[in-house]
Amino acid sequence: MKKETLIAIMLLFFLFSVIILDFGLAKNEGKKTDLKRGKNLLEINQTMYVRDFVRMNPDIETVSYFDEFLNKSIGYVNVFGGVGKNFLMTPGQVYEVNAKRNTTLLMTEAA
């Protein structure tokens, strides 16, 4: 196989990988996500503080996750302006979200 052909194949593979990765990371932006009443498991693809997330979605009662480093659950309750740690929600982490009722949330950039 010629050197130029090999380089062209590698470049195409790289470009294809970047396009697939970009699509995967952006899959929830602007996408409506349905939450059912009660417990939901949610993974977000952007970084935002839980207080901002709850303010944008007032039907959410609680958000929590298990911090493996601290070996404990961290939570935020949407009552009295917010009770608990205003933690940073990050991509790749699964969060337990409790909703008052069936609702749809729209993941947007926090201001």
N, C-alpha and C positions, 0 to 999 in steps of 0.2 A: 504494500500500500504506500502511496506517495506521501511525503511529509505534508504537502499542502492539503491533501484530502483528509488526513488525520486531524490536522488543525481545524479544518472546516467542520468536521464532525464534532470535535470537542467544543467548538464555539456554538454550534447549533444546540448541543446538549446543554451547555451552560445557559443559553438564552431561554430554552424551554424550561429549565429548572427555575430560573428567576421568575418567569411568567406564572408558573404553577405556584410558587411560593407566595408571590404577590397576591394571587387570587385567594389562596388559603388564608392569608392574614387579613384580607379585607372582606371576608365572607359575611361578617355580622354588621359592618358599617352600613347604616341606613336600612338594615333588614329588620323587619318586625319579628319580635320574639314573644311567643305566647307563654304566659305564666298561669298556672292553674291555682285555684284557691288552696292554700296550705303550702307544703314543702315542695320546693323545686331545686334542682341542681343546675347551676348556671356557670358557664365559662365565658369570660369576656375577652375581647381581643384588643383592648386599649387600656391605658392606665388612667385611673381616676380615683379620687377619694370617695369612700363609701357615703359620706354625708352628701356629696354632690349627686351621687347615683340615686340616693333615696329621695332627695329633693326633686329630682326630675321624674321620679316614679313614686308618688305618694301612697299608692296602694301596697307598697312593700312595708311589712311590719318589722322584719329582722333580716340581717345578713350576717353570716358567720362562715368561718373556715378554720381548718386545723393547721396550726403553725408547727411544722415538723421540727424546726430549730428549737422552739420553746417547749415543744411537746404538750401543747394545750390548744383549746379552741379559743379563737378571738371573735368577738361579736359586737354588733351595733344594733340597737333597738330604736325604732322610729317612734319615740314618745317624748314629750316635753322638750322638743327641739333636738332630740338625739341623745341617747345614753350609750356609753361604751366608747371604745377606742375608734377614732376616725382613721382607720387604716387605709393604706393605699391598695386599691384593687389592681391586680396586674394580670397580663395575659398568661395563660397556661395554668392558672390556679382555678380550682373548682370551688364555687361558693354555694352554700345552702341559703336559699332565699325563700322567705315565707311571705306569702301574699294574702291580703284580706279577702280578696275575691279574684275571680278569673279576670285577667287583664293582659293587655299587650303593651310591651315597652319598646321604645325605639332607642337603640344605642346611638348616641351622638357624642360629639366632643364636648367635654366639660368646659365651661367658660373660665 
